[in-house]
Amino acid sequence: MRRRWPVSLGVAAVVQDVTDMDTTQALRELWPAIEPYRTGRLRVSALHELYFEESGNPAGKPVVLVHGGPGYGTDPEDRRYFDPSRYRIIAFDQRGAGKSTPLGETKENTTSLLVEDMETLRKKLGLDDWMLFGGSWGTTLSIAYAQSHPDRVTAAILRGIWLNSKAEIDWFMSGVSRFFPETWETFASLLPKGERDDVVPAYAKRLQGDDVALRDAAARAWSRYEGSCSTLTPDPGTMSGFQEPHVVGALARIEASYFINEAFLPPNHLMDNMHRMAKIPGVIVQGRYDMVCPPRTAFEVHKRWPASRLEIIPDAGHSDSEPGIRQALLAATEEFTDRSAILPKDDRRPVFG
C-alpha cells in the first residue's frame, strides 16, 4: 500500500510519493457515538432562531462544527471525530438549516450574518476562543469567520475548500458534467432545454416559486445531484443523507440563493483576505478527485495561509465518509488536542502587507 504525504516547500505544497507505512499503526476509528449534554435555541433576529448543542467534556477544548451546504445542517456523526474526554464539541444549525427555524428561509441569510451568529453563539457560551472544524461550505464560513475574528480562533481543520466563487459555481453546476454526464443530464432534465445553459437561476426560480410540487421536485433533484457527485465511488449512505427531509427542505433553496449572489461577498473577497488569518494553525484535507470542490482552491488558499498544512488524499473525492479523508481528519483532531500547538491569542492577529 502506498500513501502520499504532503511536504511544505515555503508556502507551496507538493505531494511526495512515499512507501507506506508502519504496519503496526492501526487505522483510526471514529470515536463512539455520543449524545449532547446540552441543547438550546438562540434567537438571532426577529425571523431566525438557531439550534445549538454541546457534547463531550464541558471542560474540554472548545471546537465548533461548521456544517456544509449552505443549508445541510449538523450531522451527529461529526461529533465522532473528537475525543469526547478532551473536547467540548459545539454544533449549531445555520440560518434556515437543520433544526433552526424557519427551515429553508433565504431572507436575512448572508455570509456576514452567519459570521455574526457564530460570534453571538461564542459569547453566549462564555468562550474566549474556539477551534473551527468545517467541510465544503463549512470552509467558506470558517474562513470568513477567521478573517473577521482571528483572535477568537485557536486552530482550523478544513475539508474540501470552497470559496463560493463564480468559477467554482460554474464548475459544480456545469463543468462536473464532463465527469458525470448522465447525472448532470438527469439534473438538467427538470428544466426546459432553453434554460439548461444556466441552471442556477432556472432552478432558483422554481425553488422560490409558488408551485409546491415543482418546488419540491426541484429541491429533491438538486440534493440528488450534489450527493451523486460527492464520493469517488457510489455511496448509498452519502446519498441517503442528501435525501433527508430537513436537507431537501433547505439545501437547494439556500444554496441557490448563495450561488446567485456569490455568497453576498465582493469578488475574491475571501482569497484576497487570507492574510488576516495567516498565523492561525490549520490543516486542509482535500480529496484529489473532489468533483464538488476541486483541489485548485485548496492549493491557492494554502499558498496564502503560511500556518496551514495541505493534505491531498490521493484516493478520495469530496465526502468526509471516504476512508482517506476520515483518517486525515481524525489525525488532525488528535494533533490539535495538544494546546502547545496553539499560538497565544496576541500572536494570531492579522498580518498585513
TASUL-V265119 format. One record per pair of residues at least 4 apart in sequence whose ideal C-beta (glycine too) atoms are under 8 Angstrom apart, sorted by the first residue. I is the first residue (numbers start at 0). J is the second residue. D is the distance in whole Angstrom. If there is no record, write none. Layout:
I:J:D + I:J:D
This chain:
0:19:5 + 0:20:7 + 1:16:7 + 1:17:8 + 1:18:6 + 1:19:5 + 2:17:7 + 2:19:4 + 2:20:6 + 2:313:8 + 3:14:5 + 3:15:7 + 3:16:6 + 3:17:7 + 3:311:7 + 3:313:5 + 4:14:8 + 4:15:6 + 4:17:6 + 4:310:8 + 5:12:5 + 5:13:7 + 5:14:6 + 5:15:7 + 5:308:6 + 5:309:5 + 5:310:5 + 5:311:6 + 6:12:7 + 6:13:6 + 6:14:8 + 6:15:5 + 7:11:7 + 7:12:6 + 7:308:7 + 7:309:8 + 8:12:8 + 8:13:6 + 10:301:7 + 10:302:5 + 10:303:8 + 10:304:8 + 10:305:5 + 11:301:8 + 11:302:6 + 12:298:7 + 12:301:5 + 12:302:8 + 12:308:8 + 12:309:4 + 12:311:8 + 14:311:5 + 14:313:8 + 20:24:7 + 26:322:8 + 26:326:6 + 27:325:8 + 27:326:6 + 27:329:4 + 27:330:7 + 27:333:8 + 28:329:8 + 29:76:7 + 29:79:4 + 29:80:7 + 29:325:7 + 29:329:7 + 30:78:8 + 30:79:5 + 30:80:7 + 30:81:6 + 30:82:6 + 30:83:6 + 31:79:7 + 31:83:8 + 32:75:7 + 32:76:8 + 32:78:7 + 32:79:6 + 33:54:5 + 33:55:7 + 33:78:6 + 33:79:8 + 33:83:5 + 34:54:7 + 35:52:4 + 35:53:6 + 35:54:5 + 35:90:8 + 36:53:6 + 36:54:6 + 36:55:8 + 36:57:7 + 37:52:7 + 37:53:4 + 38:50:7 + 38:51:7 + 38:52:5 + 38:53:8 + 39:50:8 + 39:51:5 + 39:52:7 + 40:48:5 + 40:49:7 + 40:50:6 + 40:51:8 + 41:48:7 + 41:49:4 + 41:50:8 + 41:51:6 + 41:91:8 + 41:116:8 + 41:119:7 + 41:120:6 + 41:123:6 + 42:47:8 + 42:48:5 + 42:49:8 + 43:47:5 + 43:48:7 + 43:49:6 + 43:94:7 + 43:112:8 + 43:115:8 + 43:116:5 + 43:119:6 + 44:107:6 + 44:112:8 + 46:101:7 + 46:104:7 + 46:106:6 + 46:107:5 + 47:94:5 + 47:95:7 + 47:99:7 + 47:100:7 + 47:101:8 + 47:104:7 + 47:107:6 + 47:108:8 + 48:99:6 + 48:100:5 + 49:91:6 + 49:92:6 + 49:93:7 + 49:94:7 + 49:99:5 + 49:116:6 + 49:120:7 + 50:73:8 + 50:91:7 + 50:92:5 + 50:97:6 + 50:98:4 + 50:99:5 + 51:89:7 + 51:90:7 + 51:91:4 + 51:92:8 + 51:120:6 + 52:73:8 + 52:89:7 + 52:90:5 + 52:91:7 + 53:57:7 + 53:87:6 + 53:88:7 + 53:89:5 + 53:124:8 + 54:78:5 + 54:83:7 + 54:88:5 + 54:90:8 + 55:59:5 + 55:78:7 + 55:81:6 + 55:82:8 + 55:83:4 + 55:84:8 + 55:85:8 + 55:86:5 + 55:87:5 + 55:88:4 + 56:83:6 + 56:84:6 + 56:85:6 + 56:86:7 + 56:87:6 + 57:87:6 + 58:87:7 + 59:83:8 + 59:84:7 + 59:85:5 + 59:86:5 + 59:87:4 + 59:88:8 + 60:85:6 + 60:86:5 + 60:87:7 + 60:130:7 + 60:153:8 + 60:335:8 + 60:336:6 + 60:338:7 + 61:86:8 + 61:87:5 + 61:89:6 + 61:124:8 + 61:126:5 + 61:128:7 + 61:129:4 + 61:130:7 + 62:81:6 + 62:86:5 + 62:87:7 + 62:88:6 + 62:89:7 + 62:129:6 + 62:130:4 + 62:131:8 + 62:132:5 + 62:332:8 + 63:89:5 + 63:90:7 + 63:91:7 + 63:117:7 + 63:120:8 + 63:121:8 + 63:129:5 + 63:130:7 + 63:131:6 + 63:132:7 + 64:73:6 + 64:77:5 + 64:78:8 + 64:88:7 + 64:89:7 + 64:90:4 + 64:91:8 + 64:132:5 + 64:133:7 + 64:137:8 + 65:117:8 + 65:131:6 + 65:132:7 + 65:133:3 + 65:137:4 + 65:138:8 + 65:140:5 + 65:141:5 + 65:144:8 + 66:71:5 + 66:72:6 + 66:73:5 + 66:74:7 + 66:77:8 + 66:90:8 + 66:92:7 + 66:93:7 + 66:96:7 + 66:97:7 + 66:133:7 + 66:134:8 + 66:136:8 + 66:137:5 + 67:71:5 + 67:133:7 + 67:134:5 + 67:135:4 + 67:136:4 + 67:137:5 + 68:72:7 + 68:93:7 + 68:96:6 + 68:135:8 + 68:136:5 + 68:249:7 + 68:250:5 + 68:253:6 + 68:254:6 + 69:93:6 + 69:95:8 + 69:96:7 + 69:108:8 + 69:113:8 + 69:136:5 + 69:140:8 + 69:253:5 + 69:254:6 + 69:257:5 + 70:93:8 + 70:95:6 + 70:96:5 + 70:103:7 + 70:246:8 + 70:249:4 + 70:250:4 + 70:251:8 + 70:252:7 + 70:253:3 + 70:254:6 + 71:96:6 + 71:97:8 + 71:136:7 + 71:246:6 + 71:249:8 + 71:250:6 + 72:92:5 + 72:93:8 + 72:96:4 + 72:97:3 + 72:98:7 + 72:99:8 + 72:245:6 + 72:246:7 + 72:249:7 + 73:77:7 + 73:90:4 + 73:91:7 + 73:92:6 + 73:97:5 + 73:98:8 + 74:240:7 + 77:90:7 + 77:132:7 + 77:319:8 + 78:83:8 + 78:88:5 + 78:90:7 + 80:132:7 + 80:328:5 + 80:329:6 + 80:332:5 + 81:85:8 + 81:86:4 + 81:88:5 + 81:332:5 + 82:86:6 + 82:332:7 + 82:333:7 + 82:336:6 + 83:88:7 + 85:336:5 + 86:332:7 + 86:336:7 + 89:120:8 + 89:124:7 + 89:129:7 + 91:99:8 + 91:116:8 + 91:117:8 + 91:120:6 + 92:96:5 + 92:97:3 + 92:98:5 + 92:99:4 + 93:97:8 + 93:99:7 + 93:113:5 + 93:116:7 + 93:140:7 + 94:99:6 + 94:104:7 + 94:107:7 + 94:108:5 + 94:112:7 + 94:113:6 + 94:116:7 + 95:99:6 + 95:101:7 + 95:102:6 + 95:103:5 + 95:104:4 + 95:105:7 + 95:108:6 + 95:249:5 + 95:252:8 + 95:253:5 + 96:102:8 + 96:245:8 + 96:249:5 + 96:253:7 + 97:245:6 + 97:249:8 + 98:245:7 + 100:104:8 + 102:245:7 + 102:248:5 + 102:249:5 + 103:248:5 + 103:249:4 + 103:252:5 + 103:253:7 + 104:108:6 + 105:207:8 + 105:252:6 + 105:253:6 + 105:256:4 + 107:112:6 + 108:112:7 + 108:113:8 + 108:253:7 + 108:256:7 + 109:113:7 + 109:260:8 + 109:262:8 + 109:263:4 + 110:114:6 + 110:139:7 + 110:140:7 + 110:143:5 + 110:257:8 + 110:262:5 + 110:263:5 + 110:264:6 + 111:115:7 + 111:143:8 + 111:263:7 + 111:264:8 + 112:116:6 + 113:117:7 + 113:140:6 + 113:143:8 + 114:118:7 + 114:140:7 + 114:143:5 + 114:144:5 + 114:147:5 + 114:148:8 + 115:119:6 + 116:120:6 + 117:121:6 + 117:140:8 + 117:144:5 + 118:122:6 + 118:144:8 + 118:148:6 + 118:151:8 + 119:123:6 + 120:124:6 + 121:126:5 + 121:128:8 + 121:129:6 + 121:151:6 + 122:126:8 + 127:151:8 + 127:344:8 + 128:150:7 + 128:151:5 + 128:152:6 + 128:153:5 + 128:344:7 + 129:151:7 + 129:152:7 + 129:153:7 + 130:152:7 + 130:153:5 + 130:154:5 + 130:155:7 + 130:156:7 + 130:335:6 + 131:141:4 + 131:144:7 + 131:145:7 + 131:152:6 + 131:154:7 + 131:155:4 + 131:156:7 + 131:157:7 + 132:137:8 + 132:141:8 + 132:155:8 + 132:156:5 + 132:332:7 + 133:137:3 + 133:138:5 + 133:140:7 + 133:141:4 + 133:155:8 + 133:156:8 + 133:157:6 + 133:158:7 + 134:138:6 + 134:157:7 + 134:158:4 + 134:159:5 + 134:319:6 + 135:139:8 + 135:158:7 + 135:159:5 + 135:161:5 + 135:291:7 + 135:292:6 + 135:317:7 + 136:140:7 + 136:161:6 + 136:163:7 + 136:254:8 + 136:257:8 + 137:141:6 + 137:157:8 + 137:158:8 + 138:142:6 + 138:157:4 + 138:158:7 + 138:159:7 + 138:160:5 + 138:161:6 + 138:162:8 + 138:292:8 + 139:143:6 + 139:161:5 + 139:162:6 + 139:163:5 + 139:262:6 + 139:269:7 + 140:144:6 + 141:145:6 + 141:155:6 + 141:157:6 + 142:146:6 + 142:157:8 + 142:162:7 + 142:269:5 + 142:273:8 + 142:276:7 + 142:300:7 + 143:147:6 + 143:264:8 + 143:269:6 + 144:148:6 + 144:151:8 + 144:152:7 + 145:149:6 + 145:152:5 + 145:155:6 + 145:275:8 + 145:276:4 + 145:279:6 + 146:269:7 + 146:272:5 + 146:273:8 + 146:275:4 + 146:276:5 + 146:349:8 + 147:275:8 + 148:152:7 + 149:275:6 + 149:276:5 + 149:278:7 + 149:279:6 + 149:347:5 + 149:348:6 + 149:349:6 + 150:344:5 + 150:345:8 + 150:347:5 + 150:348:6 + 152:276:7 + 152:279:5 + 152:347:7 + 153:279:8 + 153:280:8 + 153:335:8 + 153:341:5 + 153:342:8 + 153:347:8 + 154:279:7 + 154:280:5 + 154:281:6 + 154:335:5 + 154:340:7 + 154:341:6 + 155:276:8 + 155:279:6 + 155:280:8 + 155:281:4 + 155:282:8 + 155:307:8 + 156:281:7 + 156:282:5 + 156:284:7 + 156:328:7 + 156:331:5 + 156:332:7 + 156:335:7 + 157:281:7 + 157:282:7 + 157:283:5 + 157:284:7 + 158:283:8 + 158:284:4 + 158:285:7 + 158:319:6 + 158:324:6 + 158:328:6 + 159:284:8 + 159:285:6 + 159:286:7 + 159:289:6 + 159:291:7 + 159:292:4 + 159:297:8 + 159:317:5 + 159:319:8 + 160:283:6 + 160:285:7 + 160:292:6 + 160:296:5 + 160:297:4 + 160:300:5 + 161:167:6 + 161:291:7 + 161:292:4 + 161:296:7 + 162:167:6 + 162:262:8 + 162:269:5 + 162:270:6 + 162:296:6 + 162:300:7 + 163:167:6 + 163:168:7 + 163:257:6 + 163:258:7 + 163:261:6 + 163:262:4 + 163:264:8 + 164:168:7 + 164:261:7 + 164:266:8 + 164:267:7 + 164:270:8 + 164:296:8 + 165:169:6 + 165:261:6 + 165:266:7 + 166:170:6 + 167:171:6 + 167:292:7 + 167:293:8 + 167:296:6 + 168:172:6 + 168:199:7 + 168:258:5 + 168:261:7 + 169:173:6 + 169:174:6 + 170:174:4 + 170:175:7 + 170:293:6 + 171:175:6 + 171:228:8 + 171:290:8 + 171:291:6 + 172:198:5 + 172:199:6 + 172:258:7 + 173:183:8 + 173:198:7 + 175:179:5 + 175:182:8 + 175:183:6 + 175:228:6 + 175:290:5 + 175:291:8 + 176:180:5 + 176:182:8 + 176:183:4 + 176:184:8 + 178:290:6 + 179:183:6 + 179:227:7 + 179:228:6 + 179:290:7 + 180:184:6 + 181:185:7 + 182:186:6 + 182:224:6 + 182:227:5 + 182:228:7 + 183:187:6 + 183:224:7 + 184:188:6 + 185:220:8 + 185:223:8 + 185:224:8 + 186:198:7 + 186:220:6 + 186:221:7 + 186:223:8 + 186:224:4 + 187:195:5 + 187:198:6 + 189:202:8 + 189:205:8 + 189:216:6 + 189:217:6 + 189:220:5 + 190:194:4 + 190:195:5 + 190:198:6 + 190:201:5 + 190:202:7 + 191:195:8 + 194:198:7 + 194:201:4 + 195:201:7 + 197:201:6 + 198:202:6 + 199:203:6 + 199:255:6 + 199:258:5 + 199:259:6 + 200:204:6 + 200:259:6 + 201:205:7 + 202:206:6 + 202:217:6 + 202:221:6 + 202:251:7 + 202:255:6 + 203:207:6 + 203:255:4 + 203:256:7 + 203:258:8 + 203:259:6 + 204:208:6 + 205:210:7 + 205:213:5 + 205:214:6 + 205:217:4 + 206:214:6 + 206:217:5 + 206:218:6 + 206:221:8 + 206:251:5 + 206:252:5 + 206:255:5 + 207:214:8 + 207:252:7 + 207:255:8 + 208:213:6 + 208:214:6 + 209:214:8 + 210:214:6 + 211:215:6 + 212:216:6 + 213:217:6 + 214:218:6 + 215:219:6 + 215:247:8 + 216:220:6 + 217:221:6 + 217:251:6 + 218:222:6 + 218:247:5 + 218:248:7 + 218:250:7 + 218:251:4 + 218:252:7 + 219:223:6 + 219:242:7 + 219:247:6 + 220:224:6 + 221:225:7 + 221:250:7 + 221:251:4 + 221:254:7 + 221:255:8 + 222:226:6 + 222:241:4 + 222:242:6 + 222:246:6 + 222:247:5 + 222:250:5 + 222:251:6 + 223:227:6 + 223:238:7 + 223:241:7 + 223:242:7 + 224:228:7 + 225:229:6 + 225:241:6 + 225:250:7 + 225:291:7 + 226:237:6 + 226:238:5 + 226:240:7 + 226:241:3 + 226:242:7 + 227:233:8 + 227:238:7 + 228:290:5 + 228:291:6 + 228:316:8 + 228:317:7 + 229:234:8 + 229:237:6 + 229:241:8 + 229:290:8 + 229:291:6 + 229:316:6 + 229:317:5 + 229:318:5 + 230:234:4 + 230:237:5 + 230:316:5 + 230:317:7 + 230:318:5 + 230:320:7 + 230:321:6 + 231:286:7 + 231:288:6 + 231:314:7 + 231:315:6 + 231:316:4 + 231:321:6 + 233:238:8 + 234:238:7 + 234:318:7 + 234:320:6 + 234:321:8 + 235:239:6 + 236:240:7 + 236:320:6 + 237:241:7 + 237:318:5 + 237:320:6 + 238:242:7 + 239:243:7 + 240:246:7 + 241:246:6 + 241:247:8 + 241:250:7 + 242:246:7 + 242:247:6 + 243:247:7 + 244:248:6 + 245:249:6 + 246:250:5 + 247:251:7 + 248:252:8 + 249:253:6 + 250:254:6 + 251:255:6 + 252:256:7 + 253:257:6 + 254:258:6 + 255:259:6 + 256:260:6 + 257:261:8 + 257:262:5 + 257:263:7 + 261:266:7 + 264:268:4 + 264:269:7 + 267:271:5 + 268:272:6 + 269:273:7 + 270:299:7 + 270:300:7 + 270:303:7 + 273:277:7 + 273:300:6 + 273:303:4 + 273:304:5 + 274:303:7 + 274:349:6 + 274:350:5 + 274:351:6 + 274:352:8 + 275:349:4 + 275:350:8 + 276:281:8 + 276:304:7 + 276:349:7 + 277:303:8 + 277:304:6 + 277:305:6 + 277:306:6 + 277:349:7 + 277:350:4 + 278:305:8 + 278:306:5 + 278:342:6 + 278:346:6 + 278:347:5 + 278:348:7 + 278:350:6 + 279:304:8 + 279:306:6 + 279:342:7 + 279:347:6 + 280:306:5 + 280:307:8 + 280:335:8 + 280:340:6 + 280:341:6 + 280:342:7 + 281:304:6 + 281:306:6 + 281:307:4 + 281:308:7 + 282:307:7 + 282:308:5 + 282:310:7 + 282:327:8 + 282:331:4 + 282:334:7 + 282:335:8 + 283:297:5 + 283:300:7 + 283:301:6 + 283:304:8 + 283:307:6 + 283:308:7 + 283:309:5 + 283:310:7 + 284:310:5 + 284:312:7 + 284:324:6 + 284:327:4 + 284:328:6 + 284:331:7 + 285:289:6 + 285:292:8 + 285:294:5 + 285:297:4 + 285:309:7 + 285:310:7 + 285:311:5 + 285:312:7 + 286:294:8 + 286:311:8 + 286:312:5 + 286:315:4 + 286:316:5 + 286:317:6 + 286:321:7 + 286:323:8 + 286:324:6 + 287:294:6 + 287:311:5 + 287:312:6 + 287:313:5 + 287:314:7 + 287:315:7 + 288:314:8 + 288:315:7 + 288:316:5 + 289:293:6 + 289:294:6 + 289:315:7 + 289:316:5 + 289:317:4 + 290:316:6 + 290:317:6 + 291:316:8 + 291:317:4 + 292:296:6 + 292:297:7 + 292:317:6 + 294:298:6 + 294:311:6 + 295:299:6 + 296:300:6 + 297:301:6 + 297:309:6 + 297:311:8 + 298:302:7 + 298:309:7 + 299:303:7 + 300:304:6 + 300:307:8 + 301:307:5 + 301:308:8 + 301:309:4 + 306:342:8 + 310:327:5 + 312:321:7 + 312:323:4 + 312:324:5 + 312:327:6 + 313:323:7 + 314:321:8 + 314:323:6 + 315:321:4 + 315:322:8 + 315:323:5 + 315:324:5 + 316:321:6 + 318:324:7 + 319:324:5 + 319:325:6 + 319:328:6 + 320:324:8 + 320:325:7 + 321:325:7 + 322:326:6 + 323:327:7 + 324:328:6 + 325:329:6 + 326:330:6 + 327:331:6 + 328:332:7 + 329:333:6 + 330:334:6 + 331:335:6 + 332:336:7 + 334:340:7 + 335:340:6 + 335:341:7 + 342:346:4 + 342:347:5 + 343:347:8
